[in-house]
Amino acid sequence: MDSVHTRSTAYEKLSNLYVLCNKLVDGVSEKMVLDTIVAIAKTKIDGSSSLILPTCYSIRIILDETTESDQARKALVDLYAEYGEKELEGKTTEEFSADFFVALSSRLMATRVRQNDKEEGAIKEVSTNSWW
């Protein structure tokens, strides 16, 4: 039976396996593990419309043991940028690492800039009235 707990445990095991493959410089296995993490994340649970993304603990495992340019880091950031609104709500850097939030913020800003560039190159007016 598929459950949130089962997926959380799987993510943590896969994250540790990914780190091991990374340390052994086994790119083929690294890619297979990362593909599995992404496939699990994109599979809806029990026919619902929500996804179960990798846990903050599994993200920390990868972030703590890989370099800044690692593909798993990029994949996790992409998953959360696209689907992680609910999972991130109210979370802090104690749960998710500060590095993850920085990478996610950069990814979201880059996406926003690209979207704005597509809108006829117009610069949108910003009103301070909306902040008060």
DSSP file (Angstrom, degrees, kcal/mol; ACC not computed):
  #  RESIDUE AA STRUCTURE BP1 BP2  ACC     N-H-->O    O-->H-N    N-H-->O    O-->H-N    TCO  KAPPA ALPHA  PHI   PSI    X-CA   Y-CA   Z-CA
    1    1 A M              0   0    0      0, 0.0     2,-0.4     0, 0.0     5,-0.1   0.000 360.0 360.0 360.0 134.3    0.0    0.0    0.0
    2    2 A D        +     0   0    0      4,-0.1     2,-0.3     3,-0.0     3,-0.1  -0.633 360.0 159.6 -82.1 131.8    1.3    3.4   -1.0
    3    3 A S     >  -     0   0    0     -2,-0.4     4,-2.1     1,-0.1     5,-0.2  -0.953  53.7-108.7-146.6 166.8    1.6    6.0    1.8
    4    4 A V  H  > S+     0   0    0     -2,-0.3     4,-2.6     1,-0.2     5,-0.2   0.914 120.0  51.3 -61.7 -43.1    3.3    9.2    2.7
    5    5 A H  H  > S+     0   0    0      1,-0.2     4,-2.5     2,-0.2     5,-0.2   0.911 108.2  51.6 -62.4 -43.0    5.5    7.3    5.2
    6    6 A T  H  > S+     0   0    0      1,-0.2     4,-2.2     2,-0.2    -1,-0.2   0.915 112.7  45.5 -60.6 -43.5    6.5    4.7    2.7
    7    7 A R  H  X S+     0   0    0     -4,-2.1     4,-2.9     2,-0.2    -1,-0.2   0.900 110.3  53.7 -67.9 -39.7    7.5    7.4    0.2
    8    8 A S  H  X S+     0   0    0     -4,-2.6     4,-2.0     1,-0.2    -2,-0.2   0.930 111.1  46.1 -59.7 -45.6    9.4    9.3    2.9
    9    9 A T  H  X S+     0   0    0     -4,-2.5     4,-2.3     1,-0.2    -1,-0.2   0.907 112.5  50.9 -63.1 -42.5   11.4    6.3    3.8
   10   10 A A  H  X S+     0   0    0     -4,-2.2     4,-3.0    -5,-0.2     5,-0.2   0.918 108.5  51.7 -62.2 -43.6   12.1    5.5    0.2
   11   11 A Y  H  X S+     0   0    0     -4,-2.9     4,-2.6     1,-0.2    -1,-0.2   0.909 110.0  49.0 -59.7 -42.2   13.3    9.0   -0.5
   12   12 A E  H  X S+     0   0    0     -4,-2.0     4,-2.1     2,-0.2    -1,-0.2   0.914 113.5  45.8 -66.3 -42.0   15.7    8.8    2.4
   13   13 A K  H  X S+     0   0    0     -4,-2.3     4,-2.4     2,-0.2    -2,-0.2   0.924 114.8  47.7 -65.1 -44.3   17.1    5.5    1.3
   14   14 A L  H  X S+     0   0    0     -4,-3.0     4,-2.8     2,-0.2    -2,-0.2   0.873 109.5  53.5 -65.8 -36.5   17.4    6.7   -2.3
   15   15 A S  H  X S+     0   0    0     -4,-2.6     4,-2.2    -5,-0.2    -1,-0.2   0.921 110.6  46.5 -63.8 -43.5   19.1    9.9   -1.2
   16   16 A N  H  X S+     0   0    0     -4,-2.1     4,-2.1     2,-0.2    -2,-0.2   0.894 112.9  49.9 -64.4 -39.4   21.7    7.9    0.8
   17   17 A L  H  X S+     0   0    0     -4,-2.4     4,-2.6     2,-0.2    -2,-0.2   0.904 108.8  52.4 -65.1 -41.0   22.2    5.6   -2.2
   18   18 A Y  H  X S+     0   0    0     -4,-2.8     4,-2.5     1,-0.2    -2,-0.2   0.929 109.2  49.4 -59.4 -45.7   22.6    8.6   -4.5
   19   19 A V  H  X S+     0   0    0     -4,-2.2     4,-2.5     2,-0.2    -1,-0.2   0.900 110.3  51.0 -61.7 -41.2   25.3   10.0   -2.2
   20   20 A L  H  X S+     0   0    0     -4,-2.1     4,-2.1     2,-0.2    -1,-0.2   0.938 110.9  47.8 -61.6 -46.5   27.1    6.7   -2.2
   21   21 A C  H  <>S+     0   0    0     -4,-2.6     5,-2.8     1,-0.2     4,-0.3   0.887 111.2  52.4 -60.3 -39.0   27.0    6.5   -6.0
   22   22 A N  H ><5S+     0   0    0     -4,-2.5     3,-1.0     1,-0.2    -1,-0.2   0.919 110.1  46.9 -62.9 -45.0   28.3   10.1   -6.1
   23   23 A K  H 3<5S+     0   0    0     -4,-2.5    -1,-0.2     1,-0.3    -2,-0.2   0.832 112.7  49.6 -67.8 -32.1   31.2    9.2   -3.8
   24   24 A L  T 3<5S-     0   0    0     -4,-2.1    -1,-0.3    -5,-0.2    -2,-0.2   0.454 110.8-125.3 -83.5  -0.3   32.0    6.1   -5.9
   25   25 A V  T < 5 +     0   0    0     -3,-1.0     2,-0.8    -4,-0.3    -3,-0.2   0.916  56.6 153.3  53.7  48.4   31.9    8.3   -9.0
   26   26 A D     >< +     0   0    0     -5,-2.8     4,-2.5     1,-0.2    -1,-0.2  -0.771  16.3 175.2-107.1  83.9   29.3    5.9  -10.5
   27   27 A G  H  > S+     0   0    0     -2,-0.8     4,-2.3     1,-0.2    -1,-0.2   0.817  74.7  55.9 -62.2 -34.5   27.5    8.3  -12.9
   28   28 A V  H  > S+     0   0    0      2,-0.2     4,-2.0     1,-0.2    -1,-0.2   0.947 112.9  40.5 -65.5 -48.2   25.3    5.6  -14.4
   29   29 A S  H  > S+     0   0    0      2,-0.2     4,-2.7     1,-0.2     5,-0.2   0.880 112.1  57.5 -67.4 -37.4   23.9    4.5  -11.0
   30   30 A E  H  X S+     0   0    0     -4,-2.5     4,-2.5     1,-0.2    -2,-0.2   0.935 108.3  46.5 -55.7 -47.8   23.6    8.1   -9.9
   31   31 A K  H  X S+     0   0    0     -4,-2.3     4,-2.8     1,-0.2    -1,-0.2   0.898 111.3  51.6 -63.8 -41.5   21.4    8.9  -12.9
   32   32 A M  H  X S+     0   0    0     -4,-2.0     4,-1.9     2,-0.2    -1,-0.2   0.917 111.8  46.4 -62.6 -42.9   19.3    5.8  -12.3
   33   33 A V  H  X S+     0   0    0     -4,-2.7     4,-2.4     2,-0.2    -2,-0.2   0.927 113.7  48.1 -65.5 -44.7   18.7    6.7   -8.6
   34   34 A L  H  X S+     0   0    0     -4,-2.5     4,-2.4    -5,-0.2     5,-0.2   0.908 109.9  52.2 -63.8 -41.5   17.9   10.3   -9.5
   35   35 A D  H  X S+     0   0    0     -4,-2.8     4,-2.4     1,-0.2    -1,-0.2   0.880 109.8  50.6 -59.9 -37.6   15.5    9.2  -12.2
   36   36 A T  H  X S+     0   0    0     -4,-1.9     4,-2.6     2,-0.2     5,-0.2   0.915 108.5  50.8 -67.2 -43.6   13.8    7.0   -9.6
   37   37 A I  H  X S+     0   0    0     -4,-2.4     4,-2.2     1,-0.2    -2,-0.2   0.935 113.7  45.0 -58.3 -46.9   13.5    9.8   -7.1
   38   38 A V  H  X S+     0   0    0     -4,-2.4     4,-1.9     2,-0.2    -2,-0.2   0.900 112.1  52.0 -65.9 -41.1   11.9   12.1   -9.8
   39   39 A A  H  < S+     0   0    0     -4,-2.4     4,-0.4     1,-0.2    -1,-0.2   0.913 110.7  47.6 -63.0 -42.4    9.6    9.3  -11.0
   40   40 A I  H >< S+     0   0    0     -4,-2.6     3,-1.2     1,-0.2    12,-0.3   0.923 111.1  51.9 -63.2 -43.0    8.3    8.6   -7.4
   41   41 A A  H 3< S+     0   0    0     -4,-2.2    11,-0.3     1,-0.3    -1,-0.2   0.842 109.0  49.8 -62.9 -33.6    7.8   12.3   -6.9
   42   42 A K  T 3< S+     0   0    0     -4,-1.9     2,-0.6    -5,-0.1    -1,-0.3   0.471  89.9  96.4 -87.5  -0.7    5.7   12.7  -10.1
   43   43 A T  S <  S-     0   0    0     -3,-1.2     9,-0.5    -4,-0.4     2,-0.1  -0.797  76.1-129.8 -92.0 122.8    3.5    9.7   -9.2
   44   44 A K        -     0   0    0     -2,-0.6     2,-0.5     7,-0.1     3,-0.4  -0.415  23.6-118.5 -70.7 146.7    0.2   10.8   -7.6
   45   45 A I  S >  S-     0   0    0      5,-1.3     3,-2.5     1,-0.2     5,-0.2  -0.747  79.6 -17.9 -93.9 129.2   -0.6    8.9   -4.4
   46   46 A D  T 3  S-     0   0    0     -2,-0.5    -1,-0.2     1,-0.3     3,-0.1   0.814 120.5 -61.5  49.6  39.3   -3.8    6.8   -4.1
   47   47 A G  T 3  S+     0   0    0     -3,-0.4    -1,-0.3     1,-0.2    -2,-0.1   0.546 102.1 135.8  70.3   6.3   -5.4    8.5   -7.1
   48   48 A S    <   -     0   0    0     -3,-2.5    -1,-0.2     2,-0.1    -4,-0.0  -0.242  65.3-118.9 -79.1 174.7   -5.3   11.9   -5.5
   49   49 A S  S    S+     0   0    0     -5,-0.1     2,-0.3    -3,-0.1    -1,-0.1   0.490  84.1  91.7 -92.1  -2.9   -4.3   15.1   -7.3
   50   50 A S        -     0   0    0     -5,-0.2    -5,-1.3     2,-0.0     2,-0.3  -0.652  64.3-141.4 -98.7 152.2   -1.4   15.8   -4.9
   51   51 A L        -     0   0    0     -2,-0.3     2,-0.7    32,-0.2    -7,-0.1  -0.718  10.0-135.7-102.1 155.5    2.2   14.7   -5.2
   52   52 A I        -     0   0    0     -9,-0.5    -9,-0.2   -11,-0.3     3,-0.1  -0.931  28.5-161.7-112.1 105.9    4.5   13.6   -2.4
   53   53 A L        -     0   0    0     -2,-0.7   -42,-0.1     1,-0.2   -15,-0.0  -0.378  35.1 -72.3 -84.8 163.4    7.8   15.4   -2.9
   54   54 A P        -     0   0    0      0, 0.0    -1,-0.2     0, 0.0   -46,-0.1  -0.218  59.8-108.1 -53.2 143.2   11.1   14.3   -1.3
   55   55 A T     >  -     0   0    0    -47,-0.2     4,-2.2   -48,-0.1     5,-0.2  -0.222  20.9-111.2 -72.7 162.0   11.2   15.1    2.4
   56   56 A C  H  > S+     0   0    0      1,-0.2     4,-2.3     2,-0.2    41,-0.2   0.857 120.0  54.8 -61.5 -33.6   13.3   17.9    3.9
   57   57 A Y  H  > S+     0   0    0      2,-0.2     4,-2.0     1,-0.2    -1,-0.2   0.923 107.8  47.3 -66.5 -43.3   15.5   15.2    5.5
   58   58 A S  H  > S+     0   0    0      1,-0.2     4,-1.6     2,-0.2    -2,-0.2   0.862 111.6  51.9 -67.0 -33.5   16.2   13.5    2.1
   59   59 A I  H  X S+     0   0    0     -4,-2.2     4,-3.0     2,-0.2     5,-0.2   0.915 108.1  51.4 -66.5 -42.5   17.0   16.9    0.6
   60   60 A R  H  X S+     0   0    0     -4,-2.3     4,-2.9     1,-0.2     5,-0.2   0.887 104.8  57.3 -61.5 -38.8   19.4   17.6    3.5
   61   61 A I  H  X S+     0   0    0     -4,-2.0     4,-0.9     1,-0.2    -1,-0.2   0.943 113.5  39.3 -56.4 -48.3   21.2   14.2    2.8
   62   62 A I  H  X S+     0   0    0     -4,-1.6     4,-0.8     1,-0.2     3,-0.5   0.926 117.1  48.3 -70.7 -45.1   21.8   15.2   -0.8
   63   63 A L  H  < S+     0   0    0     -4,-3.0     3,-0.4     1,-0.2    -2,-0.2   0.874 110.9  51.0 -65.1 -36.4   22.7   18.9   -0.1
   64   64 A D  H  < S+     0   0    0     -4,-2.9    -1,-0.2    -5,-0.2    -2,-0.2   0.753 118.9  36.3 -71.5 -22.7   25.1   18.0    2.8
   65   65 A E  H  < S+     0   0    0     -4,-0.9     2,-0.3    -3,-0.5    -1,-0.2   0.330 108.1  64.6-117.3   7.4   27.0   15.5    0.7
   66   66 A T  S  < S-     0   0    0     -4,-0.8     2,-0.1    -3,-0.4   -47,-0.0  -0.833  79.9-100.2-128.2 167.4   27.1   16.9   -2.9
   67   67 A T    >   -     0   0    0     -2,-0.3     3,-1.7     1,-0.1     6,-0.2  -0.373  38.1-105.0 -82.2 165.0   28.6   19.9   -4.6
   68   68 A E  T 3  S+     0   0    0      1,-0.3    -1,-0.1    -2,-0.1    -5,-0.0   0.778 119.7  51.0 -60.2 -29.0   26.6   23.0   -5.5
   69   69 A S  T 3  S+     0   0    0      4,-0.1    -1,-0.3     5,-0.0     5,-0.0   0.334  80.4 134.1 -93.3   7.9   26.5   22.0   -9.2
   70   70 A D    <>  -     0   0    0     -3,-1.7     4,-1.7     1,-0.1     3,-0.1  -0.272  59.2-132.6 -63.7 142.2   25.2   18.5   -8.6
   71   71 A Q  H  > S+     0   0    0      1,-0.2     4,-2.5     2,-0.2     5,-0.2   0.821 104.2  58.0 -65.8 -33.1   22.3   17.3  -10.8
   72   72 A A  H  > S+     0   0    0      2,-0.2     4,-2.6     1,-0.2    -1,-0.2   0.903 104.5  51.7 -65.7 -39.4   20.3   15.9   -7.8
   73   73 A R  H  > S+     0   0    0      1,-0.2     4,-2.4    -6,-0.2    -1,-0.2   0.942 111.3  47.4 -59.4 -46.5   20.3   19.4   -6.2
   74   74 A K  H  X S+     0   0    0     -4,-1.7     4,-2.6     1,-0.2    -2,-0.2   0.904 111.7  50.4 -62.3 -41.2   19.0   20.9   -9.4
   75   75 A A  H  X S+     0   0    0     -4,-2.5     4,-2.6     2,-0.2    -1,-0.2   0.912 110.7  48.6 -65.0 -42.5   16.3   18.2   -9.8
   76   76 A L  H  X S+     0   0    0     -4,-2.6     4,-2.3     2,-0.2     5,-0.2   0.909 112.4  48.6 -64.2 -41.8   15.1   18.7   -6.2
   77   77 A V  H  X S+     0   0    0     -4,-2.4     4,-2.6    -5,-0.2    -2,-0.2   0.923 111.6  50.1 -62.9 -44.1   15.0   22.5   -6.7
   78   78 A D  H  X S+     0   0    0     -4,-2.6     4,-2.2     2,-0.2     5,-0.3   0.918 109.6  50.8 -61.2 -43.9   13.1   22.0  -10.0
   79   79 A L  H  X S+     0   0    0     -4,-2.6     4,-2.9     1,-0.2     5,-0.4   0.932 114.7  42.8 -59.3 -45.9   10.6   19.6   -8.3
   80   80 A Y  H  X S+     0   0    0     -4,-2.3     4,-1.6     3,-0.2    -1,-0.2   0.845 111.6  54.3 -72.1 -32.4    9.9   22.1   -5.5
   81   81 A A  H  < S+     0   0    0     -4,-2.6    -1,-0.2    -5,-0.2    -2,-0.2   0.883 119.4  34.1 -66.1 -36.8    9.8   25.1   -7.9
   82   82 A E  H  < S+     0   0    0     -4,-2.2    -2,-0.2    -5,-0.2    -1,-0.2   0.861 140.2   8.0 -85.3 -38.1    7.1   23.4  -10.0
   83   83 A Y  H  < S+     0   0    0     -4,-2.9     3,-0.4    -5,-0.3     4,-0.3   0.419  99.6  91.7-127.8   0.3    5.1   21.4   -7.4
   84   84 A G     X  +     0   0    0     -4,-1.6     4,-2.1    -5,-0.4     5,-0.2   0.218  44.0 111.0 -95.1  16.3    6.2   22.3   -3.9
   85   85 A E  H  > S+     0   0    0      1,-0.2     4,-0.9     2,-0.2    -1,-0.2   0.928  86.1  40.8 -55.2 -49.3    3.9   25.2   -2.9
   86   86 A K  H  4 S+     0   0    0     -3,-0.4     3,-0.4     1,-0.2    -1,-0.2   0.896 114.5  51.8 -68.2 -40.7    2.0   23.1   -0.2
   87   87 A E  H  4 S+     0   0    0     -4,-0.3    -1,-0.2     1,-0.2    -2,-0.2   0.798 111.8  47.1 -67.3 -28.7    5.1   21.4    1.1
   88   88 A L  H >< S+     0   0    0     -4,-2.1     3,-2.4    -8,-0.1    -1,-0.2   0.646  79.5 120.3 -88.7 -15.7    7.0   24.6    1.6
   89   89 A E  T 3< S-     0   0    0     -4,-0.9    -3,-0.0    -3,-0.4    -4,-0.0  -0.291  91.7  -4.8 -58.1 120.6    4.2   26.5    3.4
   90   90 A G  T 3  S+     0   0    0      1,-0.2    -1,-0.3    -2,-0.1     2,-0.1   0.515  98.4 140.5  76.7   5.6    5.4   27.6    6.8
   91   91 A K    <   -     0   0    0     -3,-2.4    -1,-0.2     1,-0.0     2,-0.2  -0.445  34.1-155.9 -81.9 156.4    8.7   25.8    6.6
   92   92 A T    >>  -     0   0    0     -2,-0.1     4,-2.5     1,-0.0     3,-0.9  -0.700  35.0 -98.9-123.3 174.7   12.0   27.2    7.9
   93   93 A T  T 34 S+     0   0    0      1,-0.2     5,-0.3    -2,-0.2     6,-0.1   0.596 119.0  67.6 -72.8  -9.1   15.7   26.8    7.2
   94   94 A E  T 34 S+     0   0    0      3,-0.1    -1,-0.2     1,-0.1     3,-0.1   0.814 111.1  32.8 -75.3 -30.0   15.8   24.5   10.3
   95   95 A E  T <4 S+     0   0    0     -3,-0.9     2,-0.3     1,-0.2    -2,-0.2   0.919 132.5  28.5 -87.8 -55.8   13.7   22.0    8.3
   96   96 A F  S  < S-     0   0    0     -4,-2.5    -1,-0.2    -8,-0.1   -39,-0.1  -0.800 100.3-104.1 -99.2 148.3   15.0   22.7    4.8
   97   97 A S     >  -     0   0    0     -2,-0.3     4,-1.8   -41,-0.2     3,-0.2  -0.346  19.6-121.7 -72.5 154.9   18.6   23.9    4.6
   98   98 A A  H  > S+     0   0    0     -5,-0.3     4,-2.5     1,-0.2     5,-0.2   0.873 114.0  59.6 -61.0 -37.5   19.3   27.6    3.8
   99   99 A D  H  > S+     0   0    0      1,-0.2     4,-2.4     2,-0.2    -1,-0.2   0.885 103.8  51.0 -58.6 -39.0   21.2   26.4    0.7
  100  100 A F  H  > S+     0   0    0     -3,-0.2     4,-2.7     2,-0.2    -1,-0.2   0.927 110.1  48.2 -65.5 -44.5   18.1   24.8   -0.6
  101  101 A F  H  X S+     0   0    0     -4,-1.8     4,-2.6     2,-0.2    -2,-0.2   0.877 111.5  50.7 -64.0 -37.3   16.0   28.0   -0.1
  102  102 A V  H  X S+     0   0    0     -4,-2.5     4,-2.4     2,-0.2    -2,-0.2   0.943 113.2  45.0 -64.5 -47.3   18.7   30.1   -1.8
  103  103 A A  H  X S+     0   0    0     -4,-2.4     4,-2.2     1,-0.2    -2,-0.2   0.905 114.6  49.0 -63.5 -41.2   18.8   27.7   -4.8
  104  104 A L  H  X S+     0   0    0     -4,-2.7     4,-2.6     2,-0.2    -2,-0.2   0.911 110.7  50.1 -65.1 -42.8   15.0   27.6   -4.9
  105  105 A S  H  X S+     0   0    0     -4,-2.6     4,-2.6     2,-0.2     5,-0.2   0.915 111.0  49.4 -61.5 -43.5   14.7   31.4   -4.7
  106  106 A S  H  X S+     0   0    0     -4,-2.4     4,-2.4     1,-0.2    -1,-0.2   0.913 111.8  48.9 -61.5 -42.8   17.2   31.8   -7.5
  107  107 A R  H  X S+     0   0    0     -4,-2.2     4,-2.1     2,-0.2    -2,-0.2   0.918 112.6  47.3 -64.1 -44.0   15.3   29.3   -9.7
  108  108 A L  H  X S+     0   0    0     -4,-2.6     4,-2.3     2,-0.2    -2,-0.2   0.891 112.4  49.2 -66.5 -39.4   12.0   31.0   -9.0
  109  109 A M  H  X S+     0   0    0     -4,-2.6     4,-2.5     2,-0.2    -2,-0.2   0.908 110.3  50.9 -66.0 -41.3   13.4   34.4   -9.8
  110  110 A A  H  X S+     0   0    0     -4,-2.4     4,-2.2     1,-0.2    -2,-0.2   0.903 111.1  48.9 -62.7 -40.5   15.0   33.2  -13.0
  111  111 A T  H  X S+     0   0    0     -4,-2.1     4,-2.3     2,-0.2    -1,-0.2   0.913 111.2  49.8 -63.9 -43.1   11.7   31.7  -14.1
  112  112 A R  H  X S+     0   0    0     -4,-2.3     4,-2.5     2,-0.2    -2,-0.2   0.904 109.5  50.7 -64.2 -41.8    9.9   34.9  -13.3
  113  113 A V  H  X S+     0   0    0     -4,-2.5     4,-2.3     2,-0.2    -1,-0.2   0.920 110.5  49.6 -62.4 -43.9   12.3   37.0  -15.3
  114  114 A R  H  X S+     0   0    0     -4,-2.2     4,-1.3     1,-0.2    -2,-0.2   0.905 111.4  49.1 -62.7 -40.7   11.9   34.7  -18.3
  115  115 A Q  H  X S+     0   0    0     -4,-2.3     4,-0.7     1,-0.2    -1,-0.2   0.905 111.3  49.2 -65.4 -40.9    8.2   34.9  -18.0
  116  116 A N  H >< S+     0   0    0     -4,-2.5     3,-0.8     1,-0.2     5,-0.4   0.868 106.3  56.8 -66.1 -36.2    8.3   38.7  -17.8
  117  117 A D  H 3X S+     0   0    0     -4,-2.3     4,-0.7     1,-0.2    -1,-0.2   0.833 102.7  55.9 -63.3 -31.7   10.6   38.8  -20.8
  118  118 A K  H 3< S+     0   0    0     -4,-1.3     2,-2.0     1,-0.2    -1,-0.2   0.711  85.3  85.9 -73.4 -19.8    8.0   37.0  -22.9
  119  119 A E  T X< S-     0   0    0     -3,-0.8     3,-1.8    -4,-0.7    -1,-0.2  -0.381 123.8 -78.1 -84.8  61.4    5.4   39.6  -22.1
  120  120 A E  T 34 S-     0   0    0     -2,-2.0    -1,-0.2     1,-0.3    -2,-0.1   0.647  72.0 -81.2  58.4  20.2    6.3   41.9  -24.9
  121  121 A G  T 3< S+     0   0    0     -4,-0.7    -1,-0.3    -5,-0.4     2,-0.2   0.605  85.5 152.6  67.5   9.4    9.3   43.3  -23.1
  122  122 A A    <   -     0   0    0     -3,-1.8     2,-0.6    -6,-0.2    -1,-0.2  -0.481  44.5-131.4 -75.6 141.8    7.1   45.7  -21.1
  123  123 A I        -     0   0    0     -2,-0.2     2,-0.2    -3,-0.1    -1,-0.1  -0.829  24.9-130.5 -92.6 124.0    8.2   46.8  -17.7
  124  124 A K        -     0   0    0     -2,-0.6     2,-0.3     1,-0.1    -8,-0.0  -0.487  18.5-116.9 -77.5 143.4    5.4   46.3  -15.3
  125  125 A E        -     0   0    0     -2,-0.2     2,-0.5     1,-0.0    -1,-0.1  -0.618  24.4-152.1 -79.3 134.0    4.5   49.2  -13.0
  126  126 A V        -     0   0    0     -2,-0.3     2,-0.5     3,-0.0     3,-0.0  -0.931   8.2-161.8-109.5 126.9    5.0   48.6   -9.3
  127  127 A S    >   -     0   0    0     -2,-0.5     3,-1.1     1,-0.1     4,-0.2  -0.920  18.4-152.2-111.9 130.0    2.9   50.5   -6.9
  128  128 A T  G >  S+     0   0    0     -2,-0.5     3,-1.5     1,-0.2     4,-0.5   0.674  90.2  79.4 -70.0 -15.1    3.7   50.8   -3.3
  129  129 A N  G >  S+     0   0    0      1,-0.3     3,-1.0     2,-0.2    -1,-0.2   0.826  84.6  60.2 -60.8 -30.9    0.0   51.1   -2.6
  130  130 A S  G <  S+     0   0    0     -3,-1.1    -1,-0.3     1,-0.2    -2,-0.2   0.650  99.6  57.2 -73.8 -12.5   -0.4   47.4   -2.9
  131  131 A W  G <         0   0    0     -3,-1.5    -1,-0.2    -4,-0.2    -2,-0.2   0.584 360.0 360.0 -91.8 -10.5    2.0   46.9    0.0
  132  132 A W    <         0   0    0     -3,-1.0    -2,-0.2    -4,-0.5    -1,-0.2   0.419 360.0 360.0-108.9 360.0    0.1   49.0    2.6
